[in-house]
């Protein structure tokens, strides 16, 4: 194991096998206050957090302050500290109205804290609920934050949380030329790792910046970056999130569908933002009118969705949480994407592209989401889902071997 996890002991595999598989017994790292509060005593602390950083019904920042921890600064990711900003919206820095603590936005033009930002900080904490999907940007934020912590020589404590999509691995593996903030490393769309495990992989595979890796190699590794693991968790668990992770993932059904339907963000179709069920409702005004009808409206987290106030036709695949789980194939479902392309008449305009005379494959947002240019070509060529999936298998097999080295919890296979 890469890290010396000196602050918490992992349950043995035998104990994990005997643990019941439901969320009530699973405790995220932030719950282990007896293990990390003593480490923060007398230290000035900066916390990377959002609205998911909770312990029961209490926010981590409030819990820390109640226990005498000197929280000097909060760093905020996409959607902001309170989790209400639109996807992709630049989040301004400022003062949190509830606590009076300075909030530094790390989404937009500024993605890393600067030396000035941490001049009055002795230790950093990262506590964000991820959903286990490559283009969900919190693992990119994690990488940037880790690099800054190492480069600025600030100890970093990662409070691990379960991965609600951690029970399978699937999708195309990102190719380096398609690297962006919605995919920074050669991992599949669904990578089956917690934030803590992913952090271990970033270090172990030397995927951080050269300067960050040099500082890490020169540092006391056991304390440069440390992890408080989740208790009673294994990757076969279907963990129900206590708080919606972002405005457009309102429930577990959307979270389970998201790896399959977020691809619509790279197309002209609405992906359901501005509806009751984002990523489960999708369509376009020009699709056949006998399909499901919906009209996007302005909502929290989706103030300007595609086709605002325009009637669209498409599909509504929302199901109850239990039904989605019962039907979950433990893999990405491309059938809706392939079906939408097949019935869309103006196929040359189906995939969104930046305004360039001669766009390259990297100029298509769809390719940034998929992590390669092949999937788009396969869809255009009418390839079957089985053919497309077979093209992923070699890279997936190689990734799974790498992934195994960094797991903190019993795997699903």
TADAZI-V364529 format. One record per residue. N is the residue number from 1. PHI is phi in radians with two decimals (NA if undefined). PSI is psi in whole degrees, -180 to 180 (none if undefined). Layout:
BEGIN
n = {N:N}
phi = {PHI:PHI}
psi = {PSI:PSI}
END
This chain:
BEGIN
n = {1:2:3:4:5:6:7:8:9:10:11:12:13:14:15:16:17:18:19:20:21:22:23:24:25:26:27:28:29:30:31:32:33:34:35:36:37:38:39:40:41:42:43:44:45:46:47:48:49:50:51:52:53:54:55:56:57:58:59:60:61:62:63:64:65:66:67:68:69:70:71:72:73:74:75:76:77:78:79:80:81:82:83:84:85:86:87:88:89:90:91:92:93:94:95:96:97:98:99:100:101:102:103:104:105:106:107:108:109:110:111:112:113:114:115:116:117:118:119:120:121:122:123:124:125:126:127:128:129:130:131:132:133:134:135:136:137:138:139:140:141:142:143:144:145:146:147:148:149:150:151:152:153:154:155:156:157:158:159:160:161:162:163:164:165:166:167:168:169:170:171:172:173:174:175:176:177:178:179:180:181:182:183:184:185:186:187:188:189:190:191:192:193:194:195:196:197:198:199:200:201:202:203:204:205:206:207:208:209:210:211:212:213:214:215:216:217:218:219:220:221:222:223:224:225:226:227:228:229:230:231:232:233:234:235:236:237:238:239:240:241:242:243:244:245:246:247:248:249:250:251:252:253:254:255:256:257:258:259:260:261:262:263:264:265:266:267:268:269:270:271:272:273:274:275:276:277:278:279:280:281:282:283:284:285:286:287:288:289:290:291:292:293:294:295:296:297:298:299:300:301:302:303:304:305:306:307:308:309:310:311:312:313:314:315:316:317:318:319:320:321:322:323:324:325:326:327:328:329:330:331:332:333:334:335:336:337:338:339:340:341:342:343:344:345:346:347:348:349:350:351:352:353:354:355:356:357:358:359:360:361:362:363:364:365:366:367:368:369:370:371:372:373:374:375:376:377:378:379:380:381:382:383:384:385:386:387:388:389:390:391:392:393:394:395:396:397:398:399:400:401:402:403:404:405:406:407:408:409:410:411:412:413}
phi = {NA:-1.19:-1.67:-1.53:-1.51:-1.43:-1.73:-2.76:-1.77:-1.27:-1.13:-1.17:-1.03:-1.12:-1.16:-1.12:-1.12:-1.51:-1.27:-1.25:-1.68:-2.60:-1.07:-1.04:-1.59:-1.54:-2.10:-1.01:-0.98:-1.10:-1.32:-1.46:-1.08:-1.10:-1.59:-1.97:-1.05:-1.06:-1.27:-1.70:-1.06:1.34:-1.92:-1.54:-2.08:-2.05:-2.09:-1.52:-2.69:-2.54:-1.19:-1.49:-1.44:-2.09:-2.16:1.15:-1.77:-2.08:-1.26:-0.97:-1.07:-1.13:-1.09:-1.08:-1.14:-1.11:-1.71:1.41:-1.39:-1.48:-1.46:-1.56:-2.71:-2.04:-1.87:-2.04:-1.64:-0.94:1.38:1.45:-1.15:-1.65:1.33:-1.98:-1.29:-1.11:-1.08:1.45:-1.26:-1.19:-1.85:-1.39:-1.32:2.97:-2.07:-1.25:-1.10:-1.36:-2.02:1.35:-1.47:-1.16:-1.97:-1.88:-1.33:-2.06:-2.39:2.16:-1.26:-1.98:-1.97:-2.29:-1.16:-1.68:-1.04:-1.14:-1.09:-1.93:-1.07:-1.81:-2.13:-1.73:-2.64:-1.94:-2.23:-2.06:-2.54:-2.36:-1.44:-1.58:-2.03:1.37:-2.19:-0.98:-1.50:-1.42:-1.30:-1.24:-1.30:-1.23:-1.10:-1.02:-1.05:-1.07:-1.22:-1.09:-1.06:-1.11:-1.03:-1.22:-1.15:-1.66:1.03:-2.00:-1.01:-2.14:-1.93:-1.79:-1.64:-1.33:-2.36:-1.11:-1.83:-1.17:-1.94:-1.52:-1.71:-2.81:-2.29:-2.91:1.81:-1.17:-1.49:-1.11:-1.64:-0.94:-1.22:-1.87:-1.11:-2.78:-1.19:-1.59:3.05:-1.88:-2.33:-1.32:-2.18:-1.28:-0.99:-1.94:-1.84:1.08:-2.42:-1.40:-0.99:-1.13:-1.15:-1.11:-1.05:-1.07:-1.17:-0.98:-1.33:-1.12:-1.58:1.00:-1.58:-1.38:-1.03:-1.04:-1.19:-1.13:-1.13:-1.11:-1.09:-1.16:-1.12:-1.52:-1.60:-1.34:-1.06:-1.14:-2.08:-1.12:-2.40:-2.21:-2.21:-1.70:-1.36:-1.36:-1.71:1.16:-1.87:-2.45:-1.22:-1.40:-1.19:-1.82:-1.45:-1.59:-1.22:-1.35:-2.34:-1.12:-1.27:-2.82:-1.00:-1.77:-2.16:-1.35:-2.69:-1.18:-1.06:-1.11:-1.13:-1.25:-1.42:-0.88:-1.04:-1.58:-1.81:-1.13:-0.99:-1.12:-1.10:-1.59:-2.14:-1.34:-1.28:-1.20:-1.67:1.70:-1.08:1.51:-2.10:-1.21:-2.32:-1.00:1.16:-2.19:-2.05:-2.68:2.96:-2.76:-1.04:-1.63:-1.35:-0.92:-1.28:-1.47:-1.45:-1.01:-1.88:-2.68:-2.33:-1.08:-2.24:-1.31:-2.40:-1.01:1.47:-2.64:-1.31:-2.33:-1.25:-0.97:1.01:-0.97:1.12:-1.90:-1.25:-2.07:-2.23:3.11:-2.43:-2.19:-1.88:-1.13:-2.34:-1.13:-0.97:-1.12:-1.18:-1.06:-1.15:-1.08:-1.67:-1.11:-1.45:1.02:-2.84:-1.22:-1.86:-1.60:-1.07:-1.23:-1.11:-1.16:-1.17:-1.08:-1.12:-1.16:-1.72:-1.39:-1.28:-1.53:-1.04:-1.07:-1.77:-1.11:-1.68:-1.23:-2.50:-1.15:-1.36:-2.36:-1.11:-2.18:-1.12:-1.61:-0.94:-1.24:-1.45:-1.62:-1.09:-1.00:-1.21:-1.19:-1.18:-1.33:1.48:-2.82:-1.73:-1.32:-1.02:-1.04:-1.08:-1.11:-1.12:-1.08:-1.41:1.36:-1.12:-1.32:-1.07:-1.09:-1.14:-1.09:-1.11:-1.11:-1.27:-1.53:-1.11:-1.09:-1.16:-1.11:-1.07:-1.13:-1.12:-1.05:-1.15:-1.17:-0.95:-0.98:-1.17:-2.04:-1.28:-1.74:-2.29:-0.94:-1.42:-1.44:-2.50}
psi = {138:-45:148:104:85:-9:-10:147:132:143:145:160:-37:-41:-38:-39:-30:-12:141:147:69:157:-27:-28:-9:130:112:160:-32:-20:-19:58:-34:-23:-28:-21:-40:-28:-21:-7:127:6:147:127:142:133:123:113:165:-162:-14:-6:72:155:103:-124:16:137:145:-43:-43:-41:-44:-45:-39:-25:19:13:134:87:110:-30:148:135:134:140:-164:142:-5:175:-37:-3:28:-7:154:156:130:-10:135:133:125:148:164:-149:130:122:-31:-34:-19:8:143:133:125:117:132:38:124:-134:-25:115:-7:145:147:174:-39:-37:-33:14:-33:23:136:-26:144:149:138:120:95:139:115:166:4:27:132:-40:2:118:1:-25:-26:-41:-39:-47:-47:-40:-40:-44:-44:-43:-44:-45:-33:3:47:125:141:128:121:121:108:151:153:159:115:-19:31:8:10:167:131:164:168:143:134:135:142:-35:-9:18:135:-176:-20:14:104:-16:161:71:157:171:-45:113:-8:42:150:170:-43:-43:-41:-39:-41:-40:-40:-42:-47:-35:2:46:-5:171:155:-40:-38:-43:-37:-45:-37:-44:-30:-12:173:97:-32:-22:-12:-48:121:155:132:110:167:143:142:23:142:159:-15:-10:146:91:125:122:137:-20:140:132:-24:164:-31:14:74:-17:176:-30:-45:-39:-39:-31:-27:-45:-27:-34:-10:-20:-26:-19:-25:11:175:-10:149:136:11:0:141:8:177:-25:75:145:6:-12:130:150:-165:149:-26:2:162:135:-9:-1:177:137:137:159:109:141:167:126:167:127:-3:65:-27:65:164:139:44:125:17:139:129:159:139:-123:150:108:17:135:167:158:-45:-41:-40:-43:-41:-34:-3:123:2:38:166:140:110:-1:-38:-40:-45:-38:-43:-43:-38:-32:-7:123:-45:69:-35:-21:6:-42:129:142:148:155:88:149:-45:77:143:165:-33:-13:-7:123:-32:-41:-30:-37:-44:-25:10:174:-3:-41:-44:-44:-41:-42:-45:-34:-4:24:147:162:-38:-41:-44:-46:-37:-29:-14:-21:-39:-48:-38:-41:-44:-41:-41:-34:-41:-47:-42:-31:-20:8:138:-13:155:133:167:-8:none}
END
